[in-house]
Amino acid sequence: MVSVRTDGALFRRCWQLIAHPTVPRQLLLRASSSIEAEPRPRPRPREANATWCSALFRKNYAMLAAVFAAGFAFEVGFNNGVNKWWDNHNRGRQWKDIRSKYVEDGGDEDEE
């Protein structure tokens, strides 16, 4: 957070610098001795996930391949999950469950 001492023209000039969207924060901190900055928190070390993602998505073709592979894996997993739920929800009403009542177990079908 930046605190500014209110001393007339200097305050107005600092406010103009702050309000201007293209002025970086470092320039603001060096612009006047009346601007006192609080110490910045230390940056966290890069996590393993961030390093892995930046290595994977560095090139456009790698990102596209990862997106398509993830989409394919999601589709397969989602379809398997929905099929298992559907079979469980409709147990006893599907052809594979009642087939034994209507199909005779026996020999050749060509016998007369």
For each residue, the residues with C-beta under 8 A, 3 or more apart:
1: 38
2: 18 25 28 29 35 36 37 38
3: 35 36 38
4: 11 14 15 34 35
5: 10 11 34
6: 11
7: 10 11 34
8: 11 12
9: 12 13
10: 5 7 13 14 32 34
11: 4 5 6 7 8 14 15 34
12: 8 9 15 16
13: 9 10 16 17 31 32
14: 4 10 11 17 18 28 31 32 34 35
15: 4 11 12 18 19
16: 12 13 19 20
17: 13 14 20 23 27 28 31
18: 2 14 15 23 28
19: 15 16
20: 16 17 23
21:
22:
23: 17 18 20 27 28
24: 27 28
25: 2 28 29
26: 29 30
27: 17 23 24 30 31
28: 2 14 17 18 23 24 25 31 35
29: 2 25 26 35 37
30: 26 27
31: 13 14 17 27 28 35
32: 10 13 14 35
33:
34: 4 5 7 10 11 14
35: 2 3 4 14 28 29 31 32
36: 2 3
37: 2 29 40
38: 1 2 3
39:
40: 37
41:
42:
43:
44: 47
45:
46: 50 51
47: 44 50 51
48: 51 52
49: 52 53
50: 46 47 53 54
51: 46 47 48 54 55
52: 48 49 55 56
53: 49 50 56 57
54: 50 51 57 58
55: 51 52 58
56: 52 53 62 63 66
57: 53 54 62 63 66
58: 54 55 62
59: 62 63
60: 63 64
61: 64 65
62: 56 57 58 59 65 66
63: 56 57 59 60 66 67
64: 60 61 67 68
65: 61 62 68 69
66: 56 57 62 63 69 70
67: 63 64 70 71
68: 64 65 71 72
69: 65 66 72 73
70: 66 67 73 74
71: 67 68 74 75
72: 68 69 75 76
73: 69 70 76 77
74: 70 71 77 78
75: 71 72 78 79
76: 72 73 79 80
77: 73 74 80 81
78: 74 75 81 82
79: 75 76 82 83
80: 76 77 83 84
81: 77 78 84 85
82: 78 79 85 86
83: 79 80 86 87
84: 80 81 87 88
85: 81 82 88 89
86: 82 83 89 90
87: 83 84 90 91 94
88: 84 85 91
89: 85 86
90: 86 87 93 94
91: 87 88 94 97
92: 97 98
93: 90 97 98
94: 87 90 91 97 98
95: 98 99
96: 99
97: 91 92 93 94
98: 92 93 94 95 101 102
99: 95 96 102 103
100: 103 105
101: 98
102: 98 99
103: 99 100
104:
105: 100
106:
107: 111
108: 111
109:
110:
111: 107 108
112:
